[in-house]
Amino acid sequence: MFYLENEAASDGESRRYKFNSSKLAKLCHSLLRTHINNRMLNLIADNWDSIF
């Protein structure tokens, strides 16, 4: 079990979120996939003229 603490909540209270390892793995996978997609889009944009 992992805990993520958010101390900057809007009401001044600190919040603590519980993650089990499978949820954390899914979150990491999603973030990594988004990062890779952004990198691919940037590479295509940077090399647009040479690709087409």
PDBQT receptor file of N, H, CA, C and O in Angstrom, charges set to zero:
ATOM      1  N   MET A   1       0.847  -1.180   0.000  1.00  0.00    +0.000 N 
ATOM      2  CA  MET A   1       0.000   0.000   0.000  1.00  0.00    +0.000 C 
ATOM      3  C   MET A   1       0.889   1.239   0.000  1.00  0.00    +0.000 C 
ATOM      4  O   MET A   1       1.845   1.328   0.771  1.00  0.00    +0.000 OA
ATOM      5  N   PHE A   2       0.568   2.188  -0.868  1.00  0.00    +0.000 N 
ATOM      6  H   PHE A   2      -0.208   2.115  -1.494  1.00  0.00    +0.000 HD
ATOM      7  CA  PHE A   2       1.323   3.431  -0.950  1.00  0.00    +0.000 C 
ATOM      8  C   PHE A   2       0.424   4.582  -0.546  1.00  0.00    +0.000 C 
ATOM      9  O   PHE A   2      -0.788   4.531  -0.754  1.00  0.00    +0.000 OA
ATOM     10  N   TYR A   3       1.006   5.612   0.027  1.00  0.00    +0.000 N 
ATOM     11  H   TYR A   3       1.991   5.654   0.196  1.00  0.00    +0.000 HD
ATOM     12  CA  TYR A   3       0.244   6.789   0.415  1.00  0.00    +0.000 C 
ATOM     13  C   TYR A   3       0.782   8.008  -0.310  1.00  0.00    +0.000 C 
ATOM     14  O   TYR A   3       1.994   8.178  -0.447  1.00  0.00    +0.000 OA
ATOM     15  N   LEU A   4      -0.124   8.852  -0.771  1.00  0.00    +0.000 N 
ATOM     16  H   LEU A   4      -1.108   8.714  -0.659  1.00  0.00    +0.000 HD
ATOM     17  CA  LEU A   4       0.250  10.108  -1.403  1.00  0.00    +0.000 C 
ATOM     18  C   LEU A   4      -0.410  11.206  -0.591  1.00  0.00    +0.000 C 
ATOM     19  O   LEU A   4      -1.628  11.201  -0.418  1.00  0.00    +0.000 OA
ATOM     20  N   GLU A   5       0.371  12.140  -0.094  1.00  0.00    +0.000 N 
ATOM     21  H   GLU A   5       1.361  12.144  -0.235  1.00  0.00    +0.000 HD
ATOM     22  CA  GLU A   5      -0.184  13.178   0.753  1.00  0.00    +0.000 C 
ATOM     23  C   GLU A   5      -0.203  14.498   0.006  1.00  0.00    +0.000 C 
ATOM     24  O   GLU A   5       0.792  14.894  -0.601  1.00  0.00    +0.000 OA
ATOM     25  N   ASN A   6      -1.340  15.174   0.053  1.00  0.00    +0.000 N 
ATOM     26  H   ASN A   6      -2.148  14.852   0.546  1.00  0.00    +0.000 HD
ATOM     27  CA  ASN A   6      -1.500  16.469  -0.597  1.00  0.00    +0.000 C 
ATOM     28  C   ASN A   6      -1.671  17.503   0.502  1.00  0.00    +0.000 C 
ATOM     29  O   ASN A   6      -2.723  17.574   1.139  1.00  0.00    +0.000 OA
ATOM     30  N   GLU A   7      -0.633  18.305   0.724  1.00  0.00    +0.000 N 
ATOM     31  H   GLU A   7       0.220  18.247   0.207  1.00  0.00    +0.000 HD
ATOM     32  CA  GLU A   7      -0.690  19.287   1.804  1.00  0.00    +0.000 C 
ATOM     33  C   GLU A   7      -1.294  20.608   1.353  1.00  0.00    +0.000 C 
ATOM     34  O   GLU A   7      -1.607  21.458   2.187  1.00  0.00    +0.000 OA
ATOM     35  N   ALA A   8      -1.463  20.793   0.049  1.00  0.00    +0.000 N 
ATOM     36  H   ALA A   8      -1.209  20.102  -0.628  1.00  0.00    +0.000 HD
ATOM     37  CA  ALA A   8      -1.941  22.074  -0.466  1.00  0.00    +0.000 C 
ATOM     38  C   ALA A   8      -3.397  21.983  -0.901  1.00  0.00    +0.000 C 
ATOM     39  O   ALA A   8      -3.769  22.509  -1.950  1.00  0.00    +0.000 OA
ATOM     40  N   ALA A   9      -4.206  21.329  -0.113  1.00  0.00    +0.000 N 
ATOM     41  H   ALA A   9      -3.904  20.902   0.739  1.00  0.00    +0.000 HD
ATOM     42  CA  ALA A   9      -5.630  21.234  -0.439  1.00  0.00    +0.000 C 
ATOM     43  C   ALA A   9      -6.274  22.606  -0.278  1.00  0.00    +0.000 C 
ATOM     44  O   ALA A   9      -5.783  23.441   0.482  1.00  0.00    +0.000 OA
ATOM     45  N   SER A  10      -7.365  22.838  -0.988  1.00  0.00    +0.000 N 
ATOM     46  H   SER A  10      -7.764  22.160  -1.606  1.00  0.00    +0.000 HD
ATOM     47  CA  SER A  10      -7.970  24.172  -1.030  1.00  0.00    +0.000 C 
ATOM     48  C   SER A  10      -8.473  24.645   0.334  1.00  0.00    +0.000 C 
ATOM     49  O   SER A  10      -8.494  25.847   0.599  1.00  0.00    +0.000 OA
ATOM     50  N   ASP A  11      -8.873  23.726   1.192  1.00  0.00    +0.000 N 
ATOM     51  H   ASP A  11      -8.856  22.749   0.977  1.00  0.00    +0.000 HD
ATOM     52  CA  ASP A  11      -9.402  24.130   2.497  1.00  0.00    +0.000 C 
ATOM     53  C   ASP A  11      -8.322  24.157   3.576  1.00  0.00    +0.000 C 
ATOM     54  O   ASP A  11      -8.633  24.310   4.757  1.00  0.00    +0.000 OA
ATOM     55  N   GLY A  12      -7.071  24.011   3.186  1.00  0.00    +0.000 N 
ATOM     56  H   GLY A  12      -6.819  23.886   2.226  1.00  0.00    +0.000 HD
ATOM     57  CA  GLY A  12      -5.977  24.076   4.150  1.00  0.00    +0.000 C 
ATOM     58  C   GLY A  12      -5.702  22.766   4.858  1.00  0.00    +0.000 C 
ATOM     59  O   GLY A  12      -4.702  22.639   5.564  1.00  0.00    +0.000 OA
ATOM     60  N   GLU A  13      -6.576  21.793   4.677  1.00  0.00    +0.000 N 
ATOM     61  H   GLU A  13      -7.389  21.896   4.103  1.00  0.00    +0.000 HD
ATOM     62  CA  GLU A  13      -6.370  20.484   5.292  1.00  0.00    +0.000 C 
ATOM     63  C   GLU A  13      -5.416  19.672   4.431  1.00  0.00    +0.000 C 
ATOM     64  O   GLU A  13      -5.370  19.839   3.213  1.00  0.00    +0.000 OA
ATOM     65  N   SER A  14      -4.660  18.797   5.066  1.00  0.00    +0.000 N 
ATOM     66  H   SER A  14      -4.697  18.660   6.056  1.00  0.00    +0.000 HD
ATOM     67  CA  SER A  14      -3.840  17.894   4.257  1.00  0.00    +0.000 C 
ATOM     68  C   SER A  14      -4.664  16.648   3.968  1.00  0.00    +0.000 C 
ATOM     69  O   SER A  14      -5.412  16.172   4.823  1.00  0.00    +0.000 OA
ATOM     70  N   ARG A  15      -4.523  16.140   2.787  1.00  0.00    +0.000 N 
ATOM     71  H   ARG A  15      -3.916  16.527   2.093  1.00  0.00    +0.000 HD
ATOM     72  CA  ARG A  15      -5.266  14.955   2.378  1.00  0.00    +0.000 C 
ATOM     73  C   ARG A  15      -4.286  13.812   2.167  1.00  0.00    +0.000 C 
ATOM     74  O   ARG A  15      -3.139  14.025   1.773  1.00  0.00    +0.000 OA
ATOM     75  N   ARG A  16      -4.740  12.628   2.428  1.00  0.00    +0.000 N 
ATOM     76  H   ARG A  16      -5.671  12.455   2.748  1.00  0.00    +0.000 HD
ATOM     77  CA  ARG A  16      -3.900  11.451   2.216  1.00  0.00    +0.000 C 
ATOM     78  C   ARG A  16      -4.682  10.470   1.357  1.00  0.00    +0.000 C 
ATOM     79  O   ARG A  16      -5.806  10.092   1.689  1.00  0.00    +0.000 OA
ATOM     80  N   TYR A  17      -4.082  10.070   0.265  1.00  0.00    +0.000 N 
ATOM     81  H   TYR A  17      -3.170  10.377  -0.005  1.00  0.00    +0.000 HD
ATOM     82  CA  TYR A  17      -4.719   9.137  -0.656  1.00  0.00    +0.000 C 
ATOM     83  C   TYR A  17      -4.020   7.796  -0.566  1.00  0.00    +0.000 C 
ATOM     84  O   TYR A  17      -2.792   7.725  -0.528  1.00  0.00    +0.000 OA
ATOM     85  N   LYS A  18      -4.809   6.735  -0.532  1.00  0.00    +0.000 N 
ATOM     86  H   LYS A  18      -5.807   6.793  -0.563  1.00  0.00    +0.000 HD
ATOM     87  CA  LYS A  18      -4.244   5.384  -0.490  1.00  0.00    +0.000 C 
ATOM     88  C   LYS A  18      -4.251   4.796  -1.892  1.00  0.00    +0.000 C 
ATOM     89  O   LYS A  18      -5.244   4.898  -2.612  1.00  0.00    +0.000 OA
ATOM     90  N   PHE A  19      -3.149   4.184  -2.271  1.00  0.00    +0.000 N 
ATOM     91  H   PHE A  19      -2.342   4.100  -1.686  1.00  0.00    +0.000 HD
ATOM     92  CA  PHE A  19      -3.069   3.461  -3.538  1.00  0.00    +0.000 C 
ATOM     93  C   PHE A  19      -2.619   2.052  -3.237  1.00  0.00    +0.000 C 
ATOM     94  O   PHE A  19      -1.680   1.850  -2.468  1.00  0.00    +0.000 OA
ATOM     95  N   ASN A  20      -3.273   1.077  -3.831  1.00  0.00    +0.000 N 
ATOM     96  H   ASN A  20      -4.037   1.241  -4.456  1.00  0.00    +0.000 HD
ATOM     97  CA  ASN A  20      -2.666  -0.240  -3.779  1.00  0.00    +0.000 C 
ATOM     98  C   ASN A  20      -1.720  -0.348  -4.968  1.00  0.00    +0.000 C 
ATOM     99  O   ASN A  20      -1.773   0.484  -5.874  1.00  0.00    +0.000 OA
ATOM    100  N   SER A  21      -0.872  -1.340  -4.981  1.00  0.00    +0.000 N 
ATOM    101  H   SER A  21      -0.828  -2.016  -4.246  1.00  0.00    +0.000 HD
ATOM    102  CA  SER A  21       0.198  -1.389  -5.976  1.00  0.00    +0.000 C 
ATOM    103  C   SER A  21      -0.332  -1.508  -7.403  1.00  0.00    +0.000 C 
ATOM    104  O   SER A  21       0.291  -0.990  -8.329  1.00  0.00    +0.000 OA
ATOM    105  N   SER A  22      -1.468  -2.180  -7.601  1.00  0.00    +0.000 N 
ATOM    106  H   SER A  22      -1.974  -2.601  -6.848  1.00  0.00    +0.000 HD
ATOM    107  CA  SER A  22      -1.973  -2.315  -8.970  1.00  0.00    +0.000 C 
ATOM    108  C   SER A  22      -2.484  -0.979  -9.499  1.00  0.00    +0.000 C 
ATOM    109  O   SER A  22      -2.299  -0.672 -10.677  1.00  0.00    +0.000 OA
ATOM    110  N   LYS A  23      -3.125  -0.181  -8.646  1.00  0.00    +0.000 N 
ATOM    111  H   LYS A  23      -3.275  -0.430  -7.690  1.00  0.00    +0.000 HD
ATOM    112  CA  LYS A  23      -3.570   1.147  -9.072  1.00  0.00    +0.000 C 
ATOM    113  C   LYS A  23      -2.372   2.034  -9.381  1.00  0.00    +0.000 C 
ATOM    114  O   LYS A  23      -2.385   2.791 -10.351  1.00  0.00    +0.000 OA
ATOM    115  N   LEU A  24      -1.338   1.938  -8.554  1.00  0.00    +0.000 N 
ATOM    116  H   LEU A  24      -1.327   1.323  -7.766  1.00  0.00    +0.000 HD
ATOM    117  CA  LEU A  24      -0.134   2.736  -8.772  1.00  0.00    +0.000 C 
ATOM    118  C   LEU A  24       0.533   2.330 -10.081  1.00  0.00    +0.000 C 
ATOM    119  O   LEU A  24       1.007   3.186 -10.827  1.00  0.00    +0.000 OA
ATOM    120  N   ALA A  25       0.572   1.038 -10.363  1.00  0.00    +0.000 N 
ATOM    121  H   ALA A  25       0.187   0.342  -9.757  1.00  0.00    +0.000 HD
ATOM    122  CA  ALA A  25       1.163   0.551 -11.610  1.00  0.00    +0.000 C 
ATOM    123  C   ALA A  25       0.376   1.060 -12.817  1.00  0.00    +0.000 C 
ATOM    124  O   ALA A  25       0.968   1.457 -13.821  1.00  0.00    +0.000 OA
ATOM    125  N   LYS A  26      -0.953   1.051 -12.724  1.00  0.00    +0.000 N 
ATOM    126  H   LYS A  26      -1.434   0.730 -11.908  1.00  0.00    +0.000 HD
ATOM    127  CA  LYS A  26      -1.783   1.556 -13.821  1.00  0.00    +0.000 C 
ATOM    128  C   LYS A  26      -1.548   3.045 -14.035  1.00  0.00    +0.000 C 
ATOM    129  O   LYS A  26      -1.469   3.506 -15.174  1.00  0.00    +0.000 OA
ATOM    130  N   LEU A  27      -1.436   3.799 -12.943  1.00  0.00    +0.000 N 
ATOM    131  H   LEU A  27      -1.500   3.425 -12.018  1.00  0.00    +0.000 HD
ATOM    132  CA  LEU A  27      -1.186   5.237 -13.036  1.00  0.00    +0.000 C 
ATOM    133  C   LEU A  27       0.158   5.504 -13.709  1.00  0.00    +0.000 C 
ATOM    134  O   LEU A  27       0.252   6.351 -14.597  1.00  0.00    +0.000 OA
ATOM    135  N   CYS A  28       1.195   4.785 -13.288  1.00  0.00    +0.000 N 
ATOM    136  H   CYS A  28       1.119   4.097 -12.566  1.00  0.00    +0.000 HD
ATOM    137  CA  CYS A  28       2.532   4.947 -13.880  1.00  0.00    +0.000 C 
ATOM    138  C   CYS A  28       2.508   4.588 -15.359  1.00  0.00    +0.000 C 
ATOM    139  O   CYS A  28       3.113   5.278 -16.179  1.00  0.00    +0.000 OA
ATOM    140  N   HIS A  29       1.813   3.515 -15.698  1.00  0.00    +0.000 N 
ATOM    141  H   HIS A  29       1.321   2.954 -15.032  1.00  0.00    +0.000 HD
ATOM    142  CA  HIS A  29       1.722   3.088 -17.095  1.00  0.00    +0.000 C 
ATOM    143  C   HIS A  29       1.031   4.153 -17.929  1.00  0.00    +0.000 C 
ATOM    144  O   HIS A  29       1.466   4.453 -19.041  1.00  0.00    +0.000 OA
ATOM    145  N   SER A  30      -0.041   4.725 -17.400  1.00  0.00    +0.000 N 
ATOM    146  H   SER A  30      -0.395   4.481 -16.496  1.00  0.00    +0.000 HD
ATOM    147  CA  SER A  30      -0.781   5.761 -18.112  1.00  0.00    +0.000 C 
ATOM    148  C   SER A  30       0.081   7.008 -18.316  1.00  0.00    +0.000 C 
ATOM    149  O   SER A  30       0.094   7.590 -19.401  1.00  0.00    +0.000 OA
ATOM    150  N   LEU A  31       0.801   7.414 -17.262  1.00  0.00    +0.000 N 
ATOM    151  H   LEU A  31       0.790   6.941 -16.381  1.00  0.00    +0.000 HD
ATOM    152  CA  LEU A  31       1.662   8.593 -17.372  1.00  0.00    +0.000 C 
ATOM    153  C   LEU A  31       2.795   8.358 -18.360  1.00  0.00    +0.000 C 
ATOM    154  O   LEU A  31       3.141   9.247 -19.138  1.00  0.00    +0.000 OA
ATOM    155  N   LEU A  32       3.372   7.164 -18.329  1.00  0.00    +0.000 N 
ATOM    156  H   LEU A  32       3.091   6.442 -17.696  1.00  0.00    +0.000 HD
ATOM    157  CA  LEU A  32       4.460   6.834 -19.240  1.00  0.00    +0.000 C 
ATOM    158  C   LEU A  32       3.964   6.815 -20.682  1.00  0.00    +0.000 C 
ATOM    159  O   LEU A  32       4.641   7.314 -21.580  1.00  0.00    +0.000 OA
ATOM    160  N   ARG A  33       2.789   6.244 -20.903  1.00  0.00    +0.000 N 
ATOM    161  H   ARG A  33       2.239   5.839 -20.173  1.00  0.00    +0.000 HD
ATOM    162  CA  ARG A  33       2.229   6.193 -22.252  1.00  0.00    +0.000 C 
ATOM    163  C   ARG A  33       1.965   7.607 -22.771  1.00  0.00    +0.000 C 
ATOM    164  O   ARG A  33       2.234   7.900 -23.936  1.00  0.00    +0.000 OA
ATOM    165  N   THR A  34       1.441   8.481 -21.913  1.00  0.00    +0.000 N 
ATOM    166  H   THR A  34       1.222   8.243 -20.967  1.00  0.00    +0.000 HD
ATOM    167  CA  THR A  34       1.200   9.870 -22.298  1.00  0.00    +0.000 C 
ATOM    168  C   THR A  34       2.509  10.562 -22.644  1.00  0.00    +0.000 C 
ATOM    169  O   THR A  34       2.585  11.307 -23.621  1.00  0.00    +0.000 OA
ATOM    170  N   HIS A  35       3.543  10.315 -21.840  1.00  0.00    +0.000 N 
ATOM    171  H   HIS A  35       3.481   9.709 -21.046  1.00  0.00    +0.000 HD
ATOM    172  CA  HIS A  35       4.857  10.912 -22.082  1.00  0.00    +0.000 C 
ATOM    173  C   HIS A  35       5.418  10.446 -23.425  1.00  0.00    +0.000 C 
ATOM    174  O   HIS A  35       5.949  11.249 -24.193  1.00  0.00    +0.000 OA
ATOM    175  N   ILE A  36       5.300   9.145 -23.706  1.00  0.00    +0.000 N 
ATOM    176  H   ILE A  36       4.868   8.493 -23.083  1.00  0.00    +0.000 HD
ATOM    177  CA  ILE A  36       5.803   8.600 -24.972  1.00  0.00    +0.000 C 
ATOM    178  C   ILE A  36       5.018   9.180 -26.145  1.00  0.00    +0.000 C 
ATOM    179  O   ILE A  36       5.605   9.528 -27.169  1.00  0.00    +0.000 OA
ATOM    180  N   ASN A  37       3.692   9.287 -26.006  1.00  0.00    +0.000 N 
ATOM    181  H   ASN A  37       3.215   9.004 -25.174  1.00  0.00    +0.000 HD
ATOM    182  CA  ASN A  37       2.876   9.870 -27.072  1.00  0.00    +0.000 C 
ATOM    183  C   ASN A  37       3.283  11.312 -27.339  1.00  0.00    +0.000 C 
ATOM    184  O   ASN A  37       3.371  11.727 -28.494  1.00  0.00    +0.000 OA
ATOM    185  N   ASN A  38       3.534  12.079 -26.280  1.00  0.00    +0.000 N 
ATOM    186  H   ASN A  38       3.463  11.741 -25.341  1.00  0.00    +0.000 HD
ATOM    187  CA  ASN A  38       3.960  13.467 -26.449  1.00  0.00    +0.000 C 
ATOM    188  C   ASN A  38       5.310  13.544 -27.142  1.00  0.00    +0.000 C 
ATOM    189  O   ASN A  38       5.525  14.408 -27.993  1.00  0.00    +0.000 OA
ATOM    190  N   ARG A  39       6.225  12.641 -26.781  1.00  0.00    +0.000 N 
ATOM    191  H   ARG A  39       6.050  11.940 -26.090  1.00  0.00    +0.000 HD
ATOM    192  CA  ARG A  39       7.550  12.625 -27.423  1.00  0.00    +0.000 C 
ATOM    193  C   ARG A  39       7.418  12.308 -28.908  1.00  0.00    +0.000 C 
ATOM    194  O   ARG A  39       8.077  12.929 -29.743  1.00  0.00    +0.000 OA
ATOM    195  N   MET A  40       6.565  11.339 -29.233  1.00  0.00    +0.000 N 
ATOM    196  H   MET A  40       6.030  10.835 -28.554  1.00  0.00    +0.000 HD
ATOM    197  CA  MET A  40       6.381  10.977 -30.643  1.00  0.00    +0.000 C 
ATOM    198  C   MET A  40       5.783  12.142 -31.425  1.00  0.00    +0.000 C 
ATOM    199  O   MET A  40       6.218  12.427 -32.541  1.00  0.00    +0.000 OA
ATOM    200  N   LEU A  41       4.796  12.813 -30.850  1.00  0.00    +0.000 N 
ATOM    201  H   LEU A  41       4.443  12.581 -29.944  1.00  0.00    +0.000 HD
ATOM    202  CA  LEU A  41       4.200  13.967 -31.526  1.00  0.00    +0.000 C 
ATOM    203  C   LEU A  41       5.228  15.072 -31.728  1.00  0.00    +0.000 C 
ATOM    204  O   LEU A  41       5.253  15.710 -32.780  1.00  0.00    +0.000 OA
ATOM    205  N   ASN A  42       6.077  15.302 -30.727  1.00  0.00    +0.000 N 
ATOM    206  H   ASN A  42       6.056  14.783 -29.872  1.00  0.00    +0.000 HD
ATOM    207  CA  ASN A  42       7.118  16.320 -30.857  1.00  0.00    +0.000 C 
ATOM    208  C   ASN A  42       8.120  15.941 -31.929  1.00  0.00    +0.000 C 
ATOM    209  O   ASN A  42       8.551  16.797 -32.702  1.00  0.00    +0.000 OA
ATOM    210  N   LEU A  43       8.503  14.658 -31.991  1.00  0.00    +0.000 N 
ATOM    211  H   LEU A  43       8.153  13.963 -31.364  1.00  0.00    +0.000 HD
ATOM    212  CA  LEU A  43       9.440  14.212 -33.021  1.00  0.00    +0.000 C 
ATOM    213  C   LEU A  43       8.847  14.388 -34.414  1.00  0.00    +0.000 C 
ATOM    214  O   LEU A  43       9.533  14.831 -35.335  1.00  0.00    +0.000 OA
ATOM    215  N   ILE A  44       7.571  14.040 -34.567  1.00  0.00    +0.000 N 
ATOM    216  H   ILE A  44       7.014  13.680 -33.819  1.00  0.00    +0.000 HD
ATOM    217  CA  ILE A  44       6.914  14.198 -35.869  1.00  0.00    +0.000 C 
ATOM    218  C   ILE A  44       6.837  15.676 -36.245  1.00  0.00    +0.000 C 
ATOM    219  O   ILE A  44       7.103  16.041 -37.391  1.00  0.00    +0.000 OA
ATOM    220  N   ALA A  45       6.476  16.523 -35.286  1.00  0.00    +0.000 N 
ATOM    221  H   ALA A  45       6.261  16.227 -34.356  1.00  0.00    +0.000 HD
ATOM    222  CA  ALA A  45       6.377  17.958 -35.556  1.00  0.00    +0.000 C 
ATOM    223  C   ALA A  45       7.736  18.545 -35.925  1.00  0.00    +0.000 C 
ATOM    224  O   ALA A  45       7.828  19.373 -36.832  1.00  0.00    +0.000 OA
ATOM    225  N   ASP A  46       8.785  18.124 -35.232  1.00  0.00    +0.000 N 
ATOM    226  H   ASP A  46       8.710  17.452 -34.496  1.00  0.00    +0.000 HD
ATOM    227  CA  ASP A  46      10.127  18.656 -35.494  1.00  0.00    +0.000 C 
ATOM    228  C   ASP A  46      10.661  18.208 -36.845  1.00  0.00    +0.000 C 
ATOM    229  O   ASP A  46      11.451  18.920 -37.467  1.00  0.00    +0.000 OA
ATOM    230  N   ASN A  47      10.239  17.032 -37.307  1.00  0.00    +0.000 N 
ATOM    231  H   ASN A  47       9.598  16.454 -36.802  1.00  0.00    +0.000 HD
ATOM    232  CA  ASN A  47      10.781  16.464 -38.547  1.00  0.00    +0.000 C 
ATOM    233  C   ASN A  47       9.746  16.412 -39.667  1.00  0.00    +0.000 C 
ATOM    234  O   ASN A  47       9.877  15.619 -40.599  1.00  0.00    +0.000 OA
ATOM    235  N   TRP A  48       8.726  17.249 -39.578  1.00  0.00    +0.000 N 
ATOM    236  H   TRP A  48       8.620  17.894 -38.821  1.00  0.00    +0.000 HD
ATOM    237  CA  TRP A  48       7.611  17.216 -40.521  1.00  0.00    +0.000 C 
ATOM    238  C   TRP A  48       8.083  17.309 -41.973  1.00  0.00    +0.000 C 
ATOM    239  O   TRP A  48       7.632  16.548 -42.829  1.00  0.00    +0.000 OA
ATOM    240  N   ASP A  49       8.996  18.250 -42.242  1.00  0.00    +0.000 N 
ATOM    241  H   ASP A  49       9.362  18.868 -41.547  1.00  0.00    +0.000 HD
ATOM    242  CA  ASP A  49       9.450  18.472 -43.622  1.00  0.00    +0.000 C 
ATOM    243  C   ASP A  49      10.211  17.277 -44.172  1.00  0.00    +0.000 C 
ATOM    244  O   ASP A  49      10.083  16.952 -45.352  1.00  0.00    +0.000 OA
ATOM    245  N   SER A  50      10.999  16.623 -43.337  1.00  0.00    +0.000 N 
ATOM    246  H   SER A  50      11.104  16.887 -42.378  1.00  0.00    +0.000 HD
ATOM    247  CA  SER A  50      11.791  15.493 -43.836  1.00  0.00    +0.000 C 
ATOM    248  C   SER A  50      10.965  14.205 -43.937  1.00  0.00    +0.000 C 
ATOM    249  O   SER A  50      11.333  13.292 -44.676  1.00  0.00    +0.000 OA
ATOM    250  N   ILE A  51       9.857  14.129 -43.201  1.00  0.00    +0.000 N 
ATOM    251  H   ILE A  51       9.558  14.871 -42.601  1.00  0.00    +0.000 HD
ATOM    252  CA  ILE A  51       9.012  12.927 -43.262  1.00  0.00    +0.000 C 
ATOM    253  C   ILE A  51       8.184  12.940 -44.544  1.00  0.00    +0.000 C 
ATOM    254  O   ILE A  51       8.056  11.916 -45.216  1.00  0.00    +0.000 OA
ATOM    255  N   PHE A  52       7.623  14.100 -44.880  1.00  0.00    +0.000 N 
ATOM    256  H   PHE A  52       7.727  14.932 -44.334  1.00  0.00    +0.000 HD
ATOM    257  CA  PHE A  52       6.721  14.195 -46.042  1.00  0.00    +0.000 C 
ATOM    258  C   PHE A  52       7.377  14.962 -47.171  1.00  0.00    +0.000 C 
ATOM    259  O   PHE A  52       6.772  15.143 -48.227  1.00  0.00    +0.000 OA
TER     260      PHE A  52
